[in-house]
Amino acid sequence: QISHSVWCRHGSALPASFMYVTNTSRVLPKYHRPEQPMLTDLLSILDALVVYINSCSVSWTARIQVVLTVFKLAALGLIIVPGMMALAQGRFENFQNAFDSSTVTYDRIPLAFYSGMFAYSGWFYMNFVREEIINPERTIPLAIISSLIIVTTLYLLVNVAYYTVLTADDVIASAAVAVTFGDRTMK
């Protein structure tokens, strides 16, 4: 009985981790720099480790989630701060005629809405953990509202930072906007 449950838990997590590494390795190469070929492999291995730990321990998963959230916020700070500094220096040229609709094609609007919905989709998962939350009638609406406000604020600040430094054509032409942004700001 015990060996069967251990095998099921670890036996299914390991192949899932390897499958994740394989799929990540196929997607990430177009975003990494040629002078850093090991970056893709390192990120894939770290992702597989997170998947494996997630399947083994809930408490370790929660700790890792906090650490990864801090790293994500620090990365967003590395985008927002230089962008706001450039904005404070008077770089408004990319915002001239920002809402000019003469070049807008209406067949792209559904894709824009879908991309925006993806950024805000995290609130949906609160419903799955309702049974484990103390006082869910208060906690779930508070978590949804506060997370939407935080995500909206960060989303707007990052996009303002991007468009302060990059033109709309630069954003469209870039395979990874954050990398292009970093190349321009952190010379």
Backbone torsions as a table, in degrees:
resi	resn	phi	psi	omega
1	GLN	NA	-51.3	-177.7
2	ILE	-66.6	-46.1	-178.6
3	SER	-64.4	-32.9	178.2
4	HIS	-65.7	-43.7	-179.6
5	SER	-69.3	-37.0	177.3
6	VAL	-64.7	-44.1	179.5
7	TRP	-63.2	-42.1	-179.3
8	CYS	-63.7	-44.8	-177.5
9	ARG	-67.7	-54.6	-176.8
10	HIS	-77.8	-32.5	179.8
11	GLY	-68.3	-29.4	178.1
12	SER	-89.9	-25.7	-179.0
13	ALA	-74.0	-38.3	-177.6
14	LEU	-64.5	-48.9	176.2
15	PRO	-62.2	-35.9	178.0
16	ALA	-63.8	-39.2	178.1
17	SER	-64.4	-43.6	179.1
18	PHE	-65.5	-38.0	178.3
19	MET	-64.6	-39.5	178.2
20	TYR	-63.1	-43.3	178.5
21	VAL	-61.3	-44.1	-179.1
22	THR	-61.6	-46.3	-179.6
23	ASN	-69.0	-37.4	178.1
24	THR	-65.6	-38.7	-180.0
25	SER	-63.4	-27.7	179.2
26	ARG	-78.4	-31.1	-176.4
27	VAL	-86.6	-43.8	-172.9
28	LEU	-66.4	-30.5	-175.7
29	PRO	-55.5	-29.7	179.9
30	LYS	-74.2	-11.4	179.9
31	TYR	-105.4	-11.0	-178.2
32	HIS	-92.8	161.9	-178.0
33	ARG	-85.6	141.2	-179.5
34	PRO	-60.7	-29.4	-179.1
35	GLU	-78.2	-3.1	178.4
36	GLN	-127.6	67.7	-175.1
37	PRO	-69.1	-21.9	-178.3
38	MET	-79.9	-13.7	-177.4
39	LEU	-60.5	-43.7	-179.8
40	THR	-62.0	-44.8	179.9
41	ASP	-65.3	-41.2	179.5
42	LEU	-63.2	-46.5	179.0
43	LEU	-63.6	-38.4	178.3
44	SER	-64.5	-42.0	179.1
45	ILE	-66.5	-42.1	177.7
46	LEU	-63.3	-40.6	177.3
47	ASP	-62.6	-42.5	178.5
48	ALA	-63.6	-38.7	178.0
49	LEU	-63.2	-41.7	177.8
50	VAL	-63.5	-42.9	178.4
51	VAL	-61.9	-43.2	-179.3
52	TYR	-65.0	-46.6	-179.9
53	ILE	-64.1	-36.2	178.1
54	ASN	-60.0	-36.2	-179.4
55	SER	-80.9	-14.4	-176.7
56	CYS	-97.5	-38.7	-171.9
57	SER	-147.5	124.9	179.2
58	VAL	-71.1	-39.2	-178.3
59	SER	-68.0	-40.4	176.5
60	TRP	-66.2	-35.4	177.7
61	THR	-63.1	-41.2	178.5
62	ALA	-64.0	-41.2	178.2
63	ARG	-64.3	-43.5	178.9
64	ILE	-64.1	-37.8	179.2
65	GLN	-61.3	-40.9	178.2
66	VAL	-64.5	-45.3	179.9
67	VAL	-62.7	-44.8	179.9
68	LEU	-65.5	-34.8	177.0
69	THR	-64.9	-41.1	177.0
70	VAL	-62.0	-43.1	177.7
71	PHE	-63.1	-41.1	179.3
72	LYS	-64.0	-42.9	178.9
73	LEU	-66.9	-35.6	176.3
74	ALA	-66.0	-40.4	177.3
75	ALA	-64.4	-40.7	176.3
76	LEU	-64.8	-36.2	176.1
77	GLY	-63.2	-36.3	177.1
78	LEU	-67.5	-18.4	174.8
79	ILE	-91.4	-45.7	-173.5
80	ILE	-68.6	-45.6	-174.2
81	VAL	-61.7	-51.4	178.1
82	PRO	-63.1	-34.0	177.9
83	GLY	-65.8	-42.3	179.0
84	MET	-70.3	-32.1	175.7
85	MET	-65.9	-41.2	177.2
86	ALA	-66.0	-37.4	177.8
87	LEU	-65.8	-39.6	178.3
88	ALA	-67.4	-24.8	177.2
89	GLN	-82.2	1.4	174.7
90	GLY	93.4	22.1	179.4
91	ARG	-86.0	85.3	-178.6
92	PHE	-108.5	1.3	-171.3
93	GLU	-61.2	-30.7	-179.5
94	ASN	-77.2	-9.9	179.8
95	PHE	-96.9	-2.5	176.8
96	GLN	-67.8	129.7	-177.9
97	ASN	55.5	38.9	-177.9
98	ALA	-66.0	-27.9	-178.3
99	PHE	-106.5	26.1	176.1
100	ASP	-69.6	119.2	-175.0
101	SER	-99.2	10.0	-177.7
102	SER	-70.3	-24.7	-179.3
103	THR	-101.8	5.2	-178.1
104	VAL	-78.4	129.5	172.3
105	THR	-102.3	129.8	-172.2
106	TYR	-73.3	-13.8	177.0
107	ASP	-74.1	-11.9	178.8
108	ARG	-91.7	-11.1	-177.0
109	ILE	-63.2	-43.9	177.3
110	PRO	-60.1	-37.6	177.8
111	LEU	-64.8	-38.4	178.0
112	ALA	-64.0	-43.1	177.7
113	PHE	-63.9	-42.4	-179.8
114	TYR	-63.1	-42.3	178.1
115	SER	-63.8	-39.6	177.3
116	GLY	-66.5	-39.5	178.7
117	MET	-64.3	-34.4	178.5
118	PHE	-61.3	-39.2	-178.5
119	ALA	-66.5	-27.4	-176.1
120	TYR	-106.4	15.6	-171.5
121	SER	-81.4	-5.5	-176.3
122	GLY	-65.2	-27.8	-178.7
123	TRP	-59.5	-25.8	-176.3
124	PHE	-61.4	-32.2	-175.0
125	TYR	-75.5	-13.5	176.9
126	MET	-61.4	-32.2	-178.2
127	ASN	-67.6	-25.8	-178.9
128	PHE	-75.4	-23.4	-177.5
129	VAL	-105.7	17.3	-177.3
130	ARG	-55.9	-40.1	-176.9
131	GLU	-66.9	-23.7	-176.1
132	GLU	-95.9	-1.5	-176.1
133	ILE	-96.1	134.8	174.3
134	ILE	-78.4	131.1	-179.3
135	ASN	54.8	62.5	-175.6
136	PRO	-65.1	-26.1	179.9
137	GLU	-63.4	-30.1	178.1
138	ARG	-94.3	-42.3	-171.0
139	THR	-71.3	-43.5	-176.3
140	ILE	-65.0	-50.6	177.5
141	PRO	-61.6	-37.0	178.5
142	LEU	-64.2	-42.9	179.3
143	ALA	-66.3	-41.6	-179.4
144	ILE	-65.2	-47.9	-177.9
145	ILE	-65.0	-46.8	-178.3
146	SER	-67.4	-38.2	179.6
147	SER	-68.2	-38.1	177.8
148	LEU	-65.0	-38.8	178.1
149	ILE	-66.0	-44.2	-179.8
150	ILE	-64.8	-46.9	-178.9
151	VAL	-64.1	-41.9	179.1
152	THR	-62.4	-44.8	179.8
153	THR	-62.8	-47.3	179.4
154	LEU	-64.2	-41.3	179.8
155	TYR	-60.3	-45.2	179.3
156	LEU	-66.7	-44.2	-179.3
157	LEU	-64.0	-40.8	178.7
158	VAL	-65.0	-43.6	-179.7
159	ASN	-67.5	-37.5	175.2
160	VAL	-64.0	-40.8	177.7
161	ALA	-62.6	-44.7	178.5
162	TYR	-58.2	-50.0	-175.2
163	TYR	-76.8	-13.1	172.3
164	THR	-72.0	-37.8	-175.8
165	VAL	-94.6	-38.3	-174.7
166	LEU	-109.1	149.0	172.8
167	THR	-81.8	167.3	178.0
168	ALA	-61.3	-37.5	177.6
169	ASP	-65.5	-36.3	176.7
170	ASP	-63.6	-42.0	-180.0
171	VAL	-64.5	-43.8	-179.4
172	ILE	-66.4	-39.5	-176.8
173	ALA	-77.5	-16.4	-174.5
174	SER	-80.8	136.2	174.0
175	ALA	-76.5	-31.5	177.4
176	ALA	-140.4	103.3	-172.9
177	VAL	-61.7	-39.4	-179.2
178	ALA	-63.5	-35.3	178.4
179	VAL	-68.7	-44.0	177.2
180	THR	-61.6	-43.4	177.4
181	PHE	-59.6	-45.4	178.7
182	GLY	-63.0	-38.3	177.8
183	ASP	-62.1	-38.1	-178.3
184	ARG	-77.4	-33.4	-172.1
185	THR	-97.7	-28.7	-173.8
186	MET	-111.9	59.8	179.9
187	LYS	-87.0	NA	NA
